[in-house]
Amino acid sequence: MASWSRIQRPACYYYYSRREAAMSVIKASSPSRPHSIQRLKTIFRSVTFIPTLKMRTATALALLPLALAAPSRRATLAPVIKPRDVQLVDGKYIVKMKANANAASIQSSIQAIASDADFVYDHDGFKGFASSLSAEEIQTLQSNNDVDYIEQDAVVSIKATQNNAEWGLARLSSQEAGSTTYTYDDTAGEGTCAYIVDTGIEVDHPEFEGRAKWLANYADNDDTDGNGHGTHVSGTIGSKTYGVAKKTSLFGVKVLDAYGSGTNSGVIAGMDFVVTDAAKQTCPKGVVVNMSLGGGTSAAMNEAAASIVSAGLFLAVAAGNDATDAASFSPASEKTACTVGATTNTDAIADYSNYGSVVDILAPGTDIKSTWIGGATEVNSGTSMASPHIAGLGAYYLGLDASPVASLCDFIAKSALSGAISGVPSGTVNLLANNGQSA
C-alpha cells in the first residue's frame, strides 16, 4: 500500500533567535486567519535556527523546489462531495488533485494533515490521496489551489445470487437461444492479459492452467479470495472450460474482502495499480480490465475508471443489480467504460439488471456456472456475471486483432445481435454480445 513518508517541513528562513522566529511567524499571519497556538508551536518547531542572518546560497537553492511546492491559496474553495444513497465511511475522504499537480505538491498536502495517507494516487490520469480528515483539515485542503475536489469515502460491494444452470458461453456464439455449443477461434485471447479488480483469484485452481497470478491487495491482509466472487468472474473471462478467452493471462487485484465489501478509496487504489502495472507486463495483444462491482455515483471512481481507458486498456464494468438506471452508480456511469447489463437463458433482460443510456451492451448474467474457491465450480447470477463475458470477449477480439482497444466497446456493440432480448426498457440498447461465430 503506497504512502508518503513524512519529512521535516523545510525552513525557508533562518533566524538569530527563537524569539525573532516566532515574531516573524506572527507578523506573516493573515489578520483574518490568525495562527492558533498549536499552529504556532508547529511552525516554531519546524524552523531550523542557526546564528547567521543570511542563508547560504547552496542551501537556499536546495530548499527552493520544496518551497515552491507549497500549495497556493485559491479564490473559490474546492467542493466537498458526498455520494448519495450509499454507506459513507465516517471521517475518510478522497482528495482529488488537479491534473497538473506534481508529486511534491501531493506530498506537501499530505504533510499538512495529522494522519498518514491510506492510499496515494499518482499517475497522469488520476492524482491525489485518501486519508482520515478532520473538519479543520478539510477546510485547509479546500483552500489548496492544487486540489480539484474532496469526496467522502463510501462502501463498495458485490451482489450475486446462487442458482443452478449453465448456458452463457454457448449463447455468445449462437444466433438463437438454447444452443449447447460454444464456437470460437482457437487463438482464444492468446497474448492478452485480463485484470480482475475484485475479491482476488484462487490462482492455483486447475481451470486456470497456471495462467493466473496474484498481483496486489488493497482490501485486507489476506492474499486469498475468501469470497469466491473474483474467482468466478475470472473463470468466465478465461478458464479452460468456462472461459470466453481460454488463453488469456489472468491477474488478480484484490479490492474487496471476504464479505464482498470494500471502500471507494481502496478500489481506486487498485485501479491506480492496474494503470501503472499494465505497462510493465508482457501483453503483446492488449489488456482488458473487469470490474464486477459498484456503489453510488462517485466522481472520483468515474475519473479513475476513465484513467484506465485513457491509458489504453479496455474496461468492462457491471451495470448493477438494482433494476434501475445505471446512471446512478459508479463505475457503471462512466461513459468511457463498457457498461454491461444482464440477460437470462430465455433471451429476456434480467429482472435485477440496471438499464438506461449508459448501458453499452447486454450479456448472459443469470445462472452462470464458473470456477469457485476450493477448486470447485458454482452457479451465480448478476451483472457481475455479465461483465466478465464482455471482458473475455474483449480479450478474444484483441487476440484476433479485430479492433483497436480504443474502439473495442463499439466493435463489440456492432458485432452484437440486435433486437434479440425481450423486456428491454426504453432508452436501453437491445444488443446481445456475440463473438461473430454464429451459424
Salt bridges, closest charged atoms under 4 A:
ASP116 OD1 - ARG6 NE 3.13
ASP118 OD2 - LYS92 NZ 2.80
ASP148 OD2 - LYS96 NZ 3.75
ASP186 OD2 - LYS247 NZ 3.35
ASP198 OD1 - HIS229 ND1 2.68
GLU209 OE1 - ARG211 NH2 3.01
ASP220 OD1 - LYS254 NZ 3.08
ASP272 OD1 - HIS123 NE2 3.10
GLU303 OE1 - LYS96 NZ 3.37
ASP322 OD1 - LYS159 NZ 3.01
ASP347 OD2 - ARG171 NH2 2.81
ASP401 OD2 - LYS285 NZ 2.75
